[in-house]
């Protein structure tokens, strides 16, 4: 079953899973699918607003792509979703050797994981 969207605050949406096992908040995706270099100033406040309304774990996605994003959000969210940034790297496999792309994806993931540690 697909998540059902729900309003979270002015101009923001969240999704609560069909079994209500988590809530997902849209994060820093810029217009036209480009990644932001900076997080929205009100993101932490929006997550705090959502926390007041649900006991579910909160995950943030849509534009999480840099270690700086992870460092800033590691104490705000219960989970961070990195999707499009990884998909872009996988797409590069069409023009570069697969082994090279896989190595780069591993290195990229390692930088994001390292940013989870204080």
C-alpha positions, 0 to 999 in steps of 0.5 A: 500500500502506498503512503497517504499524504497528510498536511504537516504545516504551511506548505509542507506534507508528510506521509504516514505509512499504511500501517503507520509505522513511520512518518516521512517529511519532505526535506530539502529538494529544490525545484526541478529535481536539483539538489540544494546545497543548503537545508530550509531554515524551517526544516527542524521546526517542521519536524518538531511540529510533526513530532508533537502530532505523532509518536511515529519515527520521523524520516526526512528525504527528498534532497538529502545528498551531502554529509552536511545534511546528515550532520545537521539532521542526525539529531532531528530525524529518526532516519534520513532517506538518500534516494535520488543522489544514489540513483544519479550515481547508478545512472553513471554506470551506463557511461563508465565501468560498472566496477568504478561506479560501484566503488564511487557509490560505496565511497559516497555512502561511507561519507554519509554514514560517517556524518552520522557519528558526532 
